[in-house]
């Protein structure tokens, strides 16, 4: 009975730590723009926003370590730099973004307060949860997540039954690719390597069970959380698509306001005036749990890096929350614009590290790690340069790289490097 309870709490906590601002705001507008192609967009979105993150949780279950273990086969120096970058990015972008989304959709329309007041109160509460580290799984998994899931299912379920099921004209030339790239914006792959470490440490604080028992618990929790994410994402995308004829978005508004207005419109049509209240509470809780996971994971890492010092944990959590207050005053869309070039570089590397750590060690030697990560990095750089400073010369270069026009130029080189390195290593062993 206790094992089932632990599985339930861990699964709910994992789902909640994943599900934040981008997870709620991005899918409906994606479905709205996809129109008749909403199924194909969903398929692409699920690849980067569900499949890869859950494989990341599986890799964590296999390693039973920290984020540092994900990159140590490349080199200790690389792994250290990668870890610091991931945690700095997490604290600088997705964590403040949760405060920005909460303010824009849940607080400002109802109370008219300033972003500074919202982000200050928000991150004080985040700090309180982060400092109660040993109770984190129970607080989130037992109390907060059930409310989030129930409200999401209400909006999706009632929304689907009440929609006219008439979609807009598709706006994407390559719907699957558009879904894949939009999935980057959820930060779920990065969330997997950060949140997975939080879950492992939380379980270790609560349980003295064997390695295999903990591994099994994390794997099952990951599958349940992944299924939950799949249902919610597919539901939000389809609701966004099927309300295409009922909600007219002002195309002159920024993307974040379009997202907010669409979600508000769907909630109001599905639940009436009560929908705004539901949406406000839903966004606040979903964003809050993600921010708690990010701040806690960052503090855990630096605590372990510096002699397992509790003082370092506290200082890191405080600094992360202060940074959240400062950046959280920006609007949601500005934070997304800042995030994109960073994601185009770090996300592909994170994806290949997750996949390499999840497969059998026979096919993931240290040399394989080095080759695949290097090729991924090299072929991701043109995407970043092209975003920051587009040029005709770069455009011609990208045209020769398969999938590069869709910001996926790293995929084929990384896969080719993986295959060739393994083939050469197997031949060397046979000789």
C-alpha positions as CSV (number, residue, x, y, z in Angstrom):
1,X,0.0,0.0,0.0
2,X,2.8,2.4,0.9
3,X,4.5,1.6,-2.4
4,X,1.4,2.6,-4.4
5,X,1.1,5.8,-2.3
6,X,4.7,6.7,-3.0
7,X,4.2,6.0,-6.7
8,X,1.1,8.2,-6.7
9,X,2.8,11.1,-4.9
10,X,6.0,10.9,-6.9
11,X,4.1,10.8,-10.2
12,X,2.0,13.7,-9.3
13,X,5.0,15.7,-8.1
14,X,6.9,14.9,-11.3
15,X,4.0,16.0,-13.5
16,X,3.6,19.2,-11.5
17,X,7.3,20.1,-11.6
18,X,7.2,19.7,-15.4
19,X,4.0,21.6,-16.0
20,X,4.5,25.3,-15.9
21,X,3.9,28.5,-17.8
22,X,4.9,27.4,-21.3
23,X,3.2,24.1,-20.9
24,X,-0.1,25.8,-20.4
25,X,0.1,28.8,-22.7
26,X,1.9,27.4,-25.7
27,X,-0.3,24.4,-26.8
28,X,-3.7,26.3,-27.3
29,X,-2.2,28.9,-29.7
30,X,-0.3,26.2,-31.5
31,X,-3.5,24.3,-32.1
32,X,-5.3,27.5,-33.1
33,X,-2.7,28.2,-35.8
34,X,-2.4,24.5,-36.8
35,X,-6.2,24.3,-37.7
36,X,-6.9,21.1,-39.6
37,X,-3.2,20.0,-39.1
38,X,-3.6,20.0,-35.3
39,X,-2.9,16.2,-35.1
40,X,0.4,16.5,-36.9
41,X,1.5,19.5,-34.8
42,X,0.6,17.6,-31.7
43,X,2.7,14.7,-32.9
44,X,5.8,17.0,-33.3
45,X,5.1,18.8,-30.0
46,X,4.9,15.4,-28.1
47,X,8.3,14.4,-29.4
48,X,10.2,17.3,-27.7
49,X,7.7,18.1,-24.9
50,X,6.9,14.5,-23.7
51,X,8.9,11.7,-25.2
52,X,12.4,13.2,-24.8
53,X,11.7,14.5,-21.2
54,X,10.4,11.1,-20.1
55,X,13.4,9.4,-21.6
56,X,15.4,11.9,-19.5
57,X,13.7,10.7,-16.4
58,X,14.5,7.1,-17.4
59,X,18.1,8.1,-17.8
60,X,18.1,9.6,-14.3
61,X,16.6,6.4,-13.0
62,X,19.4,4.5,-14.7
63,X,22.2,6.8,-13.4
64,X,20.8,7.5,-9.9
65,X,23.1,10.5,-9.8
66,X,23.0,14.2,-10.5
67,X,23.0,16.3,-13.7
68,X,26.8,16.1,-13.6
69,X,26.6,12.4,-14.5
70,X,24.8,13.2,-17.7
71,X,27.9,14.8,-19.3
72,X,30.8,13.2,-17.5
73,X,31.5,10.7,-20.3
74,X,32.3,13.6,-22.6
75,X,34.7,15.1,-20.0
76,X,34.6,16.3,-16.4
77,X,35.3,19.9,-17.6
78,X,32.5,19.7,-20.2
79,X,30.1,18.3,-17.6
80,X,30.8,21.1,-15.1
81,X,30.4,23.8,-17.7
82,X,27.2,22.2,-19.0
83,X,25.7,21.9,-15.5
84,X,26.4,25.5,-14.6
85,X,25.0,26.7,-18.0
86,X,21.8,24.6,-17.5
87,X,21.2,25.8,-14.0
88,X,22.0,29.5,-14.9
89,X,19.6,29.2,-17.9
90,X,16.9,27.6,-15.7
91,X,17.1,30.3,-13.1
92,X,17.4,33.1,-15.7
93,X,14.6,32.1,-18.1
94,X,12.0,29.5,-17.3
95,X,11.8,30.3,-13.6
96,X,11.2,34.1,-14.0
97,X,8.9,33.2,-16.9
98,X,6.5,31.5,-14.5
99,X,6.2,34.7,-12.5
100,X,5.6,36.7,-15.6
101,X,2.8,34.4,-16.8
102,X,1.2,34.4,-13.4
103,X,1.2,38.2,-13.3
104,X,-0.1,38.7,-16.8
105,X,-2.9,36.2,-16.7
106,X,-3.8,35.7,-13.0
107,X,-2.9,38.8,-11.1
108,X,-2.8,41.9,-13.2
109,X,-6.2,41.6,-14.8
110,X,-7.9,40.9,-11.4
111,X,-5.9,43.2,-9.0
112,X,-4.0,45.6,-11.3
113,X,-0.8,45.4,-9.1
114,X,2.7,46.0,-10.4
115,X,5.0,43.1,-11.7
116,X,7.5,43.9,-8.9
117,X,4.9,43.2,-6.2
118,X,3.7,40.0,-7.9
119,X,7.2,38.6,-8.5
120,X,8.3,39.5,-5.0
121,X,5.5,37.7,-3.2
122,X,5.7,34.9,-5.7
123,X,9.4,34.2,-5.1
124,X,9.1,34.6,-1.3
125,X,6.7,31.7,-1.4
126,X,8.9,29.7,-3.8
127,X,11.8,30.2,-1.3
128,X,9.6,29.0,1.6
129,X,8.9,25.7,-0.3
130,X,12.5,25.3,-1.4
131,X,13.8,25.7,2.1
132,X,11.4,23.0,3.3
133,X,13.3,20.6,1.1
134,X,12.5,17.3,2.9
135,X,8.7,17.9,2.6
136,X,8.8,18.9,-1.1
137,X,7.4,15.7,-2.7
138,X,4.5,15.5,-0.3
139,X,3.6,19.2,-0.5
140,X,3.5,19.2,-4.2
141,X,2.4,15.6,-5.0
142,X,-0.2,15.3,-2.4
143,X,-1.8,18.8,-2.2
144,X,-1.0,21.0,-5.2
145,X,-1.0,18.7,-8.2
146,X,-4.5,17.2,-7.8
147,X,-6.0,20.7,-8.0
148,X,-4.0,21.4,-11.2
149,X,-5.0,18.2,-12.9
150,X,-8.7,18.5,-12.0
151,X,-8.9,22.1,-13.3
152,X,-7.1,21.2,-16.5
153,X,-9.4,18.3,-17.2
154,X,-12.4,20.6,-16.5
155,X,-11.2,23.1,-19.1
156,X,-10.3,20.5,-21.7
157,X,-13.3,18.2,-21.2
158,X,-16.0,20.8,-21.1
159,X,-14.3,22.8,-23.8
160,X,-14.2,19.8,-26.2
161,X,-17.9,19.0,-25.6
162,X,-19.0,22.7,-26.1
163,X,-16.8,23.6,-29.1
164,X,-18.3,23.8,-32.6
165,X,-15.3,21.6,-33.8
166,X,-14.6,24.1,-36.7
167,X,-10.9,24.8,-37.3
168,X,-9.0,27.6,-38.9
169,X,-7.0,27.3,-42.1
170,X,-3.5,25.8,-41.2
171,X,-0.8,28.4,-40.9
172,X,2.2,26.1,-40.8
173,X,4.1,24.8,-43.9
174,X,5.6,21.9,-41.9
175,X,3.3,21.1,-39.0
176,X,5.3,18.3,-37.4
177,X,8.5,20.5,-37.5
178,X,6.6,23.5,-36.1
179,X,5.4,21.3,-33.2
180,X,8.9,20.0,-32.5
181,X,10.3,23.5,-32.3
182,X,7.4,24.8,-30.2
183,X,8.1,21.9,-27.8
184,X,11.6,23.5,-27.2
185,X,9.8,26.4,-25.6
186,X,8.3,24.3,-22.9
187,X,11.9,23.7,-21.6
188,X,10.7,20.1,-20.7
189,X,13.9,18.4,-21.9
190,X,16.0,20.8,-19.7
191,X,13.3,20.3,-17.1
192,X,13.9,16.6,-17.2
193,X,17.6,16.8,-16.4
194,X,16.9,19.3,-13.6
195,X,13.7,17.9,-12.1
196,X,14.9,14.3,-12.4
197,X,17.7,15.2,-10.0
198,X,15.2,16.9,-7.6
199,X,13.1,13.7,-7.6
200,X,16.1,11.4,-6.9
201,X,17.3,13.6,-4.0
202,X,13.8,13.9,-2.6
203,X,13.4,10.1,-2.7
204,X,16.8,9.6,-1.1
205,X,15.8,11.9,1.7
206,X,12.5,10.0,2.4
207,X,13.5,6.4,1.7
208,X,16.3,3.9,2.5
209,X,15.1,1.5,-0.2
210,X,17.5,-0.3,-2.5
211,X,18.9,1.1,-5.8
212,X,16.6,-1.2,-7.8
213,X,13.4,-0.2,-5.9
214,X,14.2,3.5,-6.3
215,X,15.0,3.0,-10.0
216,X,11.7,1.2,-10.5
217,X,9.8,3.9,-8.7
218,X,11.3,6.7,-10.8
219,X,10.7,4.8,-14.1
220,X,7.1,4.1,-13.3
221,X,6.6,7.7,-12.1
222,X,8.1,9.0,-15.3
223,X,5.7,7.0,-17.4
224,X,2.7,8.1,-15.5
225,X,3.7,11.7,-15.5
226,X,4.5,11.4,-19.3
227,X,1.0,10.0,-20.0
228,X,-0.5,12.9,-18.0
229,X,1.5,15.4,-20.0
230,X,0.5,13.7,-23.3
231,X,-3.2,13.9,-22.4
232,X,-3.1,17.5,-21.3
233,X,-1.0,18.7,-24.3
234,X,-3.1,16.9,-26.8
235,X,-6.2,18.2,-25.1
236,X,-5.0,21.8,-25.0
237,X,-3.9,21.7,-28.7
238,X,-7.1,20.2,-29.9
239,X,-9.2,22.7,-27.8
240,X,-7.2,25.5,-29.3
241,X,-7.8,24.1,-32.8
242,X,-11.6,23.5,-32.4
243,X,-12.2,27.0,-31.0
244,X,-10.6,28.5,-34.1
245,X,-13.9,29.8,-35.5
246,X,-15.3,31.0,-32.2
247,X,-12.4,33.2,-30.9
248,X,-11.0,36.0,-33.1
249,X,-7.5,36.9,-31.9
250,X,-6.1,40.4,-32.6
251,X,-3.2,39.7,-34.8
252,X,-1.6,43.0,-33.8
253,X,-1.1,41.9,-30.2
254,X,2.1,40.3,-29.1
255,X,2.3,36.5,-29.1
256,X,2.0,36.3,-25.3
257,X,-1.2,38.3,-25.2
258,X,-2.6,36.2,-28.0
259,X,-1.8,33.1,-25.9
260,X,-3.3,34.6,-22.8
261,X,-6.4,35.9,-24.6
262,X,-7.0,32.5,-26.3
263,X,-6.7,30.6,-23.1
264,X,-9.0,33.1,-21.3
265,X,-11.5,32.9,-24.2
266,X,-11.5,29.1,-24.1
267,X,-11.9,29.0,-20.3
268,X,-14.8,31.5,-20.4
269,X,-16.6,29.6,-23.2
270,X,-16.2,26.3,-21.4
271,X,-16.9,27.4,-17.8
272,X,-18.6,30.8,-18.1
273,X,-17.5,33.6,-15.9
274,X,-16.2,31.1,-13.4
275,X,-13.6,30.2,-16.1
276,X,-11.5,33.2,-15.4
277,X,-11.2,32.3,-11.7
278,X,-10.3,28.7,-12.6
279,X,-7.7,29.9,-15.1
280,X,-6.1,32.3,-12.6
281,X,-5.8,29.6,-10.0
282,X,-4.6,27.0,-12.5
283,X,-1.9,29.2,-14.0
284,X,-0.7,30.3,-10.5
285,X,-0.3,26.7,-9.2
286,X,1.2,25.3,-12.4
287,X,3.8,28.0,-12.7
288,X,4.5,28.0,-9.0
289,X,5.4,24.3,-8.8
290,X,7.7,24.6,-11.7
291,X,9.5,27.5,-10.2
292,X,9.9,25.5,-6.9
293,X,11.4,22.6,-8.9
294,X,13.9,24.8,-10.7
295,X,15.1,26.7,-7.6
296,X,15.3,23.5,-5.6
297,X,17.2,21.7,-8.3
298,X,19.7,24.5,-8.7
299,X,20.3,24.8,-5.0
300,X,20.7,21.0,-4.7
301,X,23.4,21.0,-7.4
302,X,25.5,23.8,-5.9
303,X,25.1,22.3,-2.5
304,X,26.6,19.0,-3.8
305,X,29.3,20.9,-5.7
306,X,30.6,22.6,-2.6
307,X,31.1,20.0,0.1
308,X,27.4,19.3,0.6
309,X,27.0,22.6,2.4
310,X,23.5,23.5,3.7
311,X,24.6,27.1,3.7
312,X,25.4,27.0,0.0
313,X,21.9,25.5,-0.6
314,X,20.2,28.4,1.2
315,X,22.4,31.1,-0.4
316,X,21.8,29.6,-3.9
317,X,18.0,29.4,-3.3
318,X,17.9,33.0,-2.1
319,X,20.0,34.3,-5.1
320,X,17.8,32.3,-7.6
321,X,14.7,33.8,-6.1
322,X,16.1,37.4,-6.1
323,X,17.1,36.8,-9.8
324,X,13.5,35.6,-10.4
325,X,12.1,38.8,-8.9
326,X,14.3,41.0,-11.2
327,X,13.7,39.1,-14.5
328,X,10.1,38.2,-13.6
329,X,9.1,41.8,-14.2
330,X,9.6,41.4,-17.9
331,X,6.6,40.4,-20.0
332,X,6.2,36.7,-21.0
333,X,6.9,37.2,-24.7
334,X,10.2,39.2,-24.1
335,X,11.5,36.2,-22.0
336,X,10.6,33.8,-24.8
337,X,12.5,36.0,-27.4
338,X,15.5,36.0,-25.1
339,X,15.3,32.3,-24.6
340,X,15.1,31.2,-28.3
341,X,18.8,31.5,-29.3
342,X,19.9,29.9,-26.0
343,X,17.5,27.0,-26.6
344,X,18.7,26.5,-30.2
345,X,22.2,25.8,-28.8
346,X,21.6,24.1,-25.5
347,X,18.5,22.1,-26.2
348,X,20.0,19.8,-29.0
349,X,22.9,19.0,-26.7
350,X,20.5,18.2,-23.9
351,X,18.5,15.9,-26.1
352,X,21.5,13.9,-27.3
353,X,22.8,13.6,-23.7
354,X,19.4,12.3,-22.6
355,X,19.3,9.7,-25.4
356,X,22.9,8.6,-25.0
357,X,22.4,8.1,-21.2
358,X,19.2,6.2,-21.8
359,X,20.6,3.6,-24.2
360,X,22.7,0.5,-23.2
361,X,26.3,1.4,-22.3
362,X,27.5,-0.9,-25.1
363,X,26.5,1.7,-27.6
364,X,27.3,4.8,-25.6
365,X,31.1,4.7,-24.9
366,X,33.0,7.8,-23.9
367,X,34.1,8.3,-27.5
368,X,30.5,8.1,-28.8
369,X,29.5,10.8,-26.3
370,X,32.4,13.0,-27.4
371,X,31.7,12.6,-31.2
372,X,27.9,13.0,-30.9
373,X,28.0,16.0,-28.6
374,X,30.7,17.8,-30.7
375,X,28.8,17.3,-33.9
376,X,25.6,18.4,-32.3
377,X,27.3,21.6,-31.0
378,X,29.0,22.4,-34.3
379,X,25.8,22.0,-36.4
380,X,23.6,23.9,-33.9
381,X,25.8,27.0,-34.1
382,X,24.5,28.1,-37.6
383,X,20.9,28.0,-36.1
384,X,22.0,30.5,-33.4
385,X,23.9,32.8,-35.7
386,X,21.1,32.7,-38.2
387,X,18.6,33.8,-35.5
388,X,20.8,36.5,-34.1
389,X,22.3,37.8,-37.4
390,X,20.7,36.4,-40.6
391,X,22.8,36.7,-43.7
392,X,22.7,35.5,-47.4
393,X,26.0,33.7,-47.0
394,X,24.8,31.8,-44.0
395,X,21.5,31.1,-45.7
396,X,23.3,29.4,-48.6
397,X,25.4,27.3,-46.2
398,X,22.3,26.2,-44.3
399,X,20.7,25.2,-47.5
400,X,23.3,22.4,-47.9
401,X,22.6,20.9,-44.4
402,X,19.7,18.5,-44.3
403,X,16.8,19.9,-42.0
404,X,18.8,23.0,-41.2
405,X,16.1,25.3,-42.6
406,X,13.9,23.9,-39.8
407,X,16.6,24.5,-37.2
408,X,17.3,20.8,-37.0
409,X,20.6,20.7,-38.9
410,X,22.2,18.9,-36.0
411,X,20.0,15.7,-36.2
412,X,21.6,13.9,-39.2
413,X,25.3,14.7,-38.3
414,X,24.7,13.6,-34.7
415,X,23.0,10.3,-35.8
416,X,25.7,9.7,-38.5
417,X,28.4,10.3,-35.9
418,X,26.7,7.9,-33.5
419,X,26.4,5.1,-36.1
420,X,29.9,5.4,-37.6
421,X,31.6,5.6,-34.2
422,X,29.9,2.5,-33.0
423,X,30.6,0.6,-36.2
424,X,34.3,1.5,-36.0
425,X,34.5,0.6,-32.4
426,X,32.9,-2.8,-33.0
427,X,35.3,-3.5,-35.9
428,X,38.2,-2.6,-33.6
429,X,37.0,-5.1,-31.0
430,X,36.7,-7.8,-33.5
431,X,40.2,-7.3,-34.8
